[in-house]
Amino acid sequence: MAFCRKLCGLVGQGVLKDSVIGRSNEAFQMLNSFRYMSTKLFVGGLSWGTDDQTLKEAFASFGNVIEARVITDRDTGRSRGFGFVSFESDQSASEAVAGMDGQV
């Protein structure tokens, strides 16, 4: 994932330079669409009582959830307030982002 971000950043810098001097902006748009197509979502602002199963149930209405994981503190075992949800398809992940953005 870090490699992808670095590569996207380097390509984006080159594309931005080209677009400033008047070249087509199509490559930049394609780069942005590539950057946001992912089946793994970061979920922040979780309550301390949220566990893996509760997180999975909350996102199951948007599609087949492969994995839902709440990140915990290694010393205390308590939730750190964020987690990750992996979907089977990009479309399900996009629907989940649209449906859950800003929700409590």
PLY file of the C-alpha trace (Angstrom):
ply
format ascii 1.0
element vertex 104
property float x
property float y
property float z
element edge 103
property int vertex1
property int vertex2
end_header
0.00 0.00 0.00
2.82 2.40 0.83
4.45 1.62 -2.51
1.20 2.44 -4.32
0.88 5.76 -2.50
4.49 6.67 -3.32
4.05 5.70 -6.97
0.77 7.64 -7.23
2.44 10.65 -5.66
5.35 10.60 -8.08
3.11 10.11 -11.10
0.76 12.82 -9.82
3.62 15.31 -9.51
4.62 14.65 -13.10
1.05 14.94 -14.31
0.54 18.20 -12.43
3.62 19.70 -14.08
2.29 18.68 -17.49
-1.17 20.10 -16.81
0.29 23.43 -15.68
2.00 23.90 -19.03
-1.22 23.18 -20.91
-1.25 19.45 -21.56
-4.28 17.18 -21.11
-5.62 16.58 -17.63
-7.02 13.10 -18.47
-4.09 11.26 -16.90
-4.59 13.13 -13.64
-8.27 12.15 -13.52
-7.38 8.52 -14.20
-4.79 8.65 -11.41
-7.38 9.92 -8.93
-9.89 7.24 -9.88
-7.18 4.59 -9.40
-6.25 6.00 -6.02
-9.79 5.71 -4.64
-10.70 2.29 -6.02
-10.16 0.03 -3.03
-12.09 -2.64 -1.24
-10.52 -1.89 2.16
-11.95 1.06 4.06
-10.62 2.93 7.07
-13.36 3.57 9.65
-12.63 6.17 12.30
-14.47 7.57 15.28
-15.69 4.21 16.59
-17.09 3.95 20.09
-14.94 2.12 22.63
-17.50 -0.71 22.81
-17.33 -1.59 19.12
-15.89 -5.01 18.38
-15.12 -6.84 15.11
-18.54 -8.49 14.86
-20.47 -5.26 15.52
-18.40 -3.45 12.88
-19.06 -6.23 10.36
-22.81 -6.12 11.04
-22.88 -2.33 10.60
-21.41 -2.59 7.09
-23.04 -5.86 5.95
-26.00 -4.06 4.35
-23.69 -2.59 1.68
-22.30 -5.89 0.40
-20.30 -8.97 1.31
-17.85 -8.02 4.08
-14.73 -10.17 3.91
-13.15 -8.84 7.10
-13.94 -6.24 9.73
-11.29 -5.46 12.28
-11.25 -3.00 15.16
-7.70 -2.00 16.10
-6.92 -2.46 19.78
-4.17 -1.24 22.06
-1.63 -4.03 22.56
-1.08 -3.25 26.25
-4.65 -2.74 27.44
-6.63 -4.61 24.76
-9.00 -1.63 24.56
-10.26 -0.32 21.22
-8.24 2.54 19.74
-11.38 3.99 18.11
-10.74 2.98 14.52
-10.74 -0.07 12.30
-10.81 -1.45 8.77
-13.55 -3.10 6.73
-12.75 -5.14 3.61
-15.41 -5.74 0.96
-15.60 -8.25 -1.85
-16.08 -5.59 -4.55
-15.15 -1.98 -5.26
-18.82 -1.15 -5.81
-19.79 -2.35 -2.32
-16.97 -0.32 -0.80
-18.05 2.80 -2.71
-21.66 2.36 -1.56
-20.48 1.95 2.04
-18.42 5.14 1.85
-21.39 7.06 0.45
-23.85 5.55 2.93
-21.81 5.73 6.11
-19.91 9.00 5.61
-20.71 11.23 8.57
-22.98 8.67 10.27
-22.89 8.02 13.99
0 1
1 2
2 3
3 4
4 5
5 6
6 7
7 8
8 9
9 10
10 11
11 12
12 13
13 14
14 15
15 16
16 17
17 18
18 19
19 20
20 21
21 22
22 23
23 24
24 25
25 26
26 27
27 28
28 29
29 30
30 31
31 32
32 33
33 34
34 35
35 36
36 37
37 38
38 39
39 40
40 41
41 42
42 43
43 44
44 45
45 46
46 47
47 48
48 49
49 50
50 51
51 52
52 53
53 54
54 55
55 56
56 57
57 58
58 59
59 60
60 61
61 62
62 63
63 64
64 65
65 66
66 67
67 68
68 69
69 70
70 71
71 72
72 73
73 74
74 75
75 76
76 77
77 78
78 79
79 80
80 81
81 82
82 83
83 84
84 85
85 86
86 87
87 88
88 89
89 90
90 91
91 92
92 93
93 94
94 95
95 96
96 97
97 98
98 99
99 100
100 101
101 102
102 103
